[in-house]
Amino acid sequence: MSDNPTAASKKDEIQSETGETTDHRIPQPDPITNKDLMKSWFGWWWANEIPHTFDRMLAPSFCFGLIPTLQKLYKDKDELAKAFQRHLLFFNTQATWGGGTLTGVTISLEEARAKALANGQEPISEDMINNTKVGLMGPLAGIGDSIDSGTIQYIFIAMFLPFAKQGNFLGALLPFLCFAIATFTYGYYFTKMGYSLGRSAAKEIMTGGRMAGIIDGLGILGLYMMGILAGQYITIRSYLKFSISGKVFNLNSILNEILPGLLPLVAVLLVYWYFQRQGLKITRALLYLTGALIVLSIFYII
Amino acid sequence: MQVTLSIWQALLIAIWVALVESRILGFATLMMRFSPLMTGMMVGFIMGDIKQAMIVTAAIQLVYMGFVAPGGALPAEPAIGAAIAVPVALIGHMSPHAAIAIAVPVALLGSYLYQFRFFLNTFALKPMDKYAREGNAHGLRFSIIGIPALISFVLFIPLIFIALYFGAPVISMVITNFAHGTVIHVLNSVGGGLAALGIAIIMQVIGKQRLLPFFFLAYFMSVAFAALKINMTIYAIFGVIIAIIYVSLSQKNAKVNN
């Protein structure tokens, strides 16, 4: 703290004069440099698909990338733990366009939050950081999937495929190297761009007094994107068939006549209802849901 | 030229597959997974016949041109297909087309293995919550990289090794037994249903019950328009517009009421 002779340390002094025993002053964050952005981008790039899970998808990799930066921002153990936890929640996007940009944006928001906490100002809320990520991850992934895996990758493969057909190993090595270098480079560029964009946005949010409206808007966007994802990712259908007096009924087509997409929606709402009643007990919900899915599918009910 | 496959060669190929499928080499392993080329090249190096290996792999590549994985789920694992089909083709002096016939079903089976990896990760990565609560960066790093990497190695190395060592007849038998069996059905159902959990978590975290109608709106939009295959970006633009309209209307209301 000695290296930061600003308004914050003045406040610290006042606080330490008034009450030493319950001293909750939060230390100033270290400044974020390009090196930190590179570290976080590399961390996300490297971890990317390694810890992929069904329930959180790529959140652990995103958190992994942010670890060194969050350690610089939050010298307070509680705030650091909170930051780790909020970045372990469901997150899925594409690596460069989505992950690069959002790594930058998230670092800028976390930096603004850490500074505000240290200066005793109203900080950017955790919801705001979560909702920004959730709102942007889907559309950016859509762009990234079609450009990186759908286009760039196959341009390089097609370019060098004649080598492979002649039995030359360069037909395999060159497209891989080109793809690896190109995506790593522009992903880092997106990280830097996201960081500077996020910084200017964070400033405006903090000074404009429009926080409540923006949080509502991001909440709408977040819930809306979850609705779209639920419709596209959750594939639960019934395989149950039964016959009544010779006539065969197919439960799935009956359900589809009543309301298309009913089963996935019921699954989400059941878990959501469980969280509403019991609090956010993720491990238990995971066990119950897996158990239910296994039992139902063994009997071909789903 | 007589080509054979020793225990060590089979093991090396199995380790290579585990490196690719664990994604331990970073984001760029995406291409090693989606394309059989790098795996074919490694098999060629290991078995000492790069030229023929590349010719066979180029034929397999053509089958998988344009494969993309929206949301991370690829309908086949071309790298696994190549890891089995290229050695079998080299040993049996098979034509590239016969190699394709082996690669395609094996790659399909491989995609279930990759899904099974997600399934194991889902449970095995739990310690990271504890480390996050403690603010323990070392533990967090270990549980995010170490545990899933270990799972992939334990999962892929023995299976690929056994498959290579015992050869193609066994593989085709396993595939026909499993492809329509209950095990695969259960894996599919669990995989397809567990996404509900992550989505419900975010809904709970956003925490604004009065905004839930927007979830329902989007859900039924995506169900109703599924056949139109609307691009995610278009959906997002709708979402942004809806959010802006809601916020500006509610702020206007607040002003009028004041």
Chai-1 contact restraints between the chains, C-beta under 6 A:
chainA,res_idxA,chainB,res_idxB,connection_type,confidence,min_distance_angstrom,max_distance_angstrom,comment,restraint_id
A,W45,B,G26,contact,1.0,0.0,6.0,A-B,restraint_1
A,W45,B,F27,contact,1.0,0.0,6.0,A-B,restraint_2
A,W46,B,G26,contact,1.0,0.0,6.0,A-B,restraint_3
A,N48,B,F27,contact,1.0,0.0,6.0,A-B,restraint_4
A,E49,B,R23,contact,1.0,0.0,6.0,A-B,restraint_5
A,I50,B,R23,contact,1.0,0.0,6.0,A-B,restraint_6
A,I50,B,I145,contact,1.0,0.0,6.0,A-B,restraint_7
A,I50,B,P148,contact,1.0,0.0,6.0,A-B,restraint_8
A,P51,B,N121,contact,1.0,0.0,6.0,A-B,restraint_9
A,P51,B,L125,contact,1.0,0.0,6.0,A-B,restraint_10
A,P51,B,I144,contact,1.0,0.0,6.0,A-B,restraint_11
A,P51,B,P148,contact,1.0,0.0,6.0,A-B,restraint_12
A,H52,B,F118,contact,1.0,0.0,6.0,A-B,restraint_13
A,T53,B,F118,contact,1.0,0.0,6.0,A-B,restraint_14
A,T53,B,N121,contact,1.0,0.0,6.0,A-B,restraint_15
A,T53,B,T122,contact,1.0,0.0,6.0,A-B,restraint_16
A,T53,B,L125,contact,1.0,0.0,6.0,A-B,restraint_17
A,F54,B,F118,contact,1.0,0.0,6.0,A-B,restraint_18
A,F54,B,T122,contact,1.0,0.0,6.0,A-B,restraint_19
A,F54,B,L194,contact,1.0,0.0,6.0,A-B,restraint_20
A,D55,B,T122,contact,1.0,0.0,6.0,A-B,restraint_21
A,D55,B,L194,contact,1.0,0.0,6.0,A-B,restraint_22
A,D55,B,L197,contact,1.0,0.0,6.0,A-B,restraint_23
A,D55,B,G198,contact,1.0,0.0,6.0,A-B,restraint_24
A,R56,B,G198,contact,1.0,0.0,6.0,A-B,restraint_25
A,P60,B,I144,contact,1.0,0.0,6.0,A-B,restraint_26
A,F64,B,I144,contact,1.0,0.0,6.0,A-B,restraint_27
A,I67,B,A137,contact,1.0,0.0,6.0,A-B,restraint_28
A,K77,B,G135,contact,1.0,0.0,6.0,A-B,restraint_29
A,L80,B,G135,contact,1.0,0.0,6.0,A-B,restraint_30
A,A81,B,R133,contact,1.0,0.0,6.0,A-B,restraint_31
A,A81,B,G135,contact,1.0,0.0,6.0,A-B,restraint_32
A,F84,B,A132,contact,1.0,0.0,6.0,A-B,restraint_33
A,Q85,B,A132,contact,1.0,0.0,6.0,A-B,restraint_34
A,L88,B,A132,contact,1.0,0.0,6.0,A-B,restraint_35
A,L89,B,I201,contact,1.0,0.0,6.0,A-B,restraint_36
A,L89,B,V205,contact,1.0,0.0,6.0,A-B,restraint_37
A,F90,B,G198,contact,1.0,0.0,6.0,A-B,restraint_38
A,F90,B,I201,contact,1.0,0.0,6.0,A-B,restraint_39
A,F90,B,I202,contact,1.0,0.0,6.0,A-B,restraint_40
A,A95,B,F27,contact,1.0,0.0,6.0,A-B,restraint_41
A,N130,B,V205,contact,1.0,0.0,6.0,A-B,restraint_42
A,V134,B,I202,contact,1.0,0.0,6.0,A-B,restraint_43
A,G138,B,M232,contact,1.0,0.0,6.0,A-B,restraint_44
A,G138,B,A236,contact,1.0,0.0,6.0,A-B,restraint_45
A,P139,B,M232,contact,1.0,0.0,6.0,A-B,restraint_46
A,P139,B,T233,contact,1.0,0.0,6.0,A-B,restraint_47
A,P139,B,A236,contact,1.0,0.0,6.0,A-B,restraint_48
A,G142,B,N231,contact,1.0,0.0,6.0,A-B,restraint_49
A,G142,B,M232,contact,1.0,0.0,6.0,A-B,restraint_50
A,G142,B,T233,contact,1.0,0.0,6.0,A-B,restraint_51
A,D145,B,V68,contact,1.0,0.0,6.0,A-B,restraint_52
A,D145,B,P70,contact,1.0,0.0,6.0,A-B,restraint_53
A,S149,B,V68,contact,1.0,0.0,6.0,A-B,restraint_54
A,G150,B,V68,contact,1.0,0.0,6.0,A-B,restraint_55
A,Q153,B,M31,contact,1.0,0.0,6.0,A-B,restraint_56
A,I157,B,S35,contact,1.0,0.0,6.0,A-B,restraint_57
A,A164,B,M54,contact,1.0,0.0,6.0,A-B,restraint_58
A,A164,B,A58,contact,1.0,0.0,6.0,A-B,restraint_59
A,K165,B,A58,contact,1.0,0.0,6.0,A-B,restraint_60
A,G167,B,K51,contact,1.0,0.0,6.0,A-B,restraint_61
A,G167,B,M54,contact,1.0,0.0,6.0,A-B,restraint_62
A,G167,B,I55,contact,1.0,0.0,6.0,A-B,restraint_63
A,F169,B,M41,contact,1.0,0.0,6.0,A-B,restraint_64
A,F169,B,I50,contact,1.0,0.0,6.0,A-B,restraint_65
A,A172,B,L37,contact,1.0,0.0,6.0,A-B,restraint_66
A,A172,B,M38,contact,1.0,0.0,6.0,A-B,restraint_67
A,A172,B,M41,contact,1.0,0.0,6.0,A-B,restraint_68
A,F176,B,M31,contact,1.0,0.0,6.0,A-B,restraint_69
A,F176,B,M38,contact,1.0,0.0,6.0,A-B,restraint_70
A,F179,B,M31,contact,1.0,0.0,6.0,A-B,restraint_71
A,A180,B,A28,contact,1.0,0.0,6.0,A-B,restraint_72
A,G213,B,V247,contact,1.0,0.0,6.0,A-B,restraint_73
A,G213,B,Q251,contact,1.0,0.0,6.0,A-B,restraint_74
A,D216,B,V247,contact,1.0,0.0,6.0,A-B,restraint_75
A,G217,B,A243,contact,1.0,0.0,6.0,A-B,restraint_76
A,G217,B,V247,contact,1.0,0.0,6.0,A-B,restraint_77
A,G219,B,I206,contact,1.0,0.0,6.0,A-B,restraint_78
A,G219,B,K208,contact,1.0,0.0,6.0,A-B,restraint_79
A,G219,B,L211,contact,1.0,0.0,6.0,A-B,restraint_80
A,I220,B,L211,contact,1.0,0.0,6.0,A-B,restraint_81
A,I220,B,F214,contact,1.0,0.0,6.0,A-B,restraint_82
A,I220,B,A243,contact,1.0,0.0,6.0,A-B,restraint_83
A,I220,B,Y246,contact,1.0,0.0,6.0,A-B,restraint_84
A,L221,B,G239,contact,1.0,0.0,6.0,A-B,restraint_85
A,L221,B,A243,contact,1.0,0.0,6.0,A-B,restraint_86
A,G222,B,I206,contact,1.0,0.0,6.0,A-B,restraint_87
A,L223,B,I206,contact,1.0,0.0,6.0,A-B,restraint_88
A,L223,B,L211,contact,1.0,0.0,6.0,A-B,restraint_89
A,L223,B,F214,contact,1.0,0.0,6.0,A-B,restraint_90
A,L223,B,F215,contact,1.0,0.0,6.0,A-B,restraint_91
A,Y224,B,F214,contact,1.0,0.0,6.0,A-B,restraint_92
A,Y224,B,A218,contact,1.0,0.0,6.0,A-B,restraint_93
A,Y224,B,G239,contact,1.0,0.0,6.0,A-B,restraint_94
A,M226,B,I199,contact,1.0,0.0,6.0,A-B,restraint_95
A,M226,B,I202,contact,1.0,0.0,6.0,A-B,restraint_96
A,M226,B,M203,contact,1.0,0.0,6.0,A-B,restraint_97
A,M226,B,F215,contact,1.0,0.0,6.0,A-B,restraint_98
A,G227,B,F215,contact,1.0,0.0,6.0,A-B,restraint_99
A,G227,B,A218,contact,1.0,0.0,6.0,A-B,restraint_100
A,G227,B,Y219,contact,1.0,0.0,6.0,A-B,restraint_101
A,I228,B,A218,contact,1.0,0.0,6.0,A-B,restraint_102
A,I228,B,S222,contact,1.0,0.0,6.0,A-B,restraint_103
A,I228,B,Y235,contact,1.0,0.0,6.0,A-B,restraint_104
A,A230,B,I199,contact,1.0,0.0,6.0,A-B,restraint_105
A,A230,B,Y219,contact,1.0,0.0,6.0,A-B,restraint_106
A,G231,B,Y219,contact,1.0,0.0,6.0,A-B,restraint_107
A,G231,B,S222,contact,1.0,0.0,6.0,A-B,restraint_108
A,G231,B,V223,contact,1.0,0.0,6.0,A-B,restraint_109
A,Q232,B,S222,contact,1.0,0.0,6.0,A-B,restraint_110
A,Y233,B,A195,contact,1.0,0.0,6.0,A-B,restraint_111
A,I234,B,A195,contact,1.0,0.0,6.0,A-B,restraint_112
A,I234,B,A196,contact,1.0,0.0,6.0,A-B,restraint_113
A,T235,B,G192,contact,1.0,0.0,6.0,A-B,restraint_114
A,I236,B,G192,contact,1.0,0.0,6.0,A-B,restraint_115
A,I236,B,G193,contact,1.0,0.0,6.0,A-B,restraint_116
A,P260,B,V223,contact,1.0,0.0,6.0,A-B,restraint_117
A,G261,B,V223,contact,1.0,0.0,6.0,A-B,restraint_118
A,A267,B,G193,contact,1.0,0.0,6.0,A-B,restraint_119
A,A267,B,A196,contact,1.0,0.0,6.0,A-B,restraint_120
A,V268,B,A196,contact,1.0,0.0,6.0,A-B,restraint_121
A,V268,B,I199,contact,1.0,0.0,6.0,A-B,restraint_122
A,V268,B,A200,contact,1.0,0.0,6.0,A-B,restraint_123
A,V271,B,A196,contact,1.0,0.0,6.0,A-B,restraint_124
A,V271,B,L197,contact,1.0,0.0,6.0,A-B,restraint_125
A,V271,B,A200,contact,1.0,0.0,6.0,A-B,restraint_126
A,Y272,B,A200,contact,1.0,0.0,6.0,A-B,restraint_127
A,Y272,B,M203,contact,1.0,0.0,6.0,A-B,restraint_128
A,F275,B,Q204,contact,1.0,0.0,6.0,A-B,restraint_129
A,L280,B,Q204,contact,1.0,0.0,6.0,A-B,restraint_130
A,A285,B,L197,contact,1.0,0.0,6.0,A-B,restraint_131
A,L286,B,L197,contact,1.0,0.0,6.0,A-B,restraint_132
A,L289,B,L197,contact,1.0,0.0,6.0,A-B,restraint_133
A,L293,B,S189,contact,1.0,0.0,6.0,A-B,restraint_134
A,L293,B,V190,contact,1.0,0.0,6.0,A-B,restraint_135
A,L293,B,G193,contact,1.0,0.0,6.0,A-B,restraint_136
A,I294,B,V186,contact,1.0,0.0,6.0,A-B,restraint_137
A,S297,B,H185,contact,1.0,0.0,6.0,A-B,restraint_138
A,S297,B,V186,contact,1.0,0.0,6.0,A-B,restraint_139
A,S297,B,S189,contact,1.0,0.0,6.0,A-B,restraint_140
A,I302,B,S189,contact,1.0,0.0,6.0,A-B,restraint_141
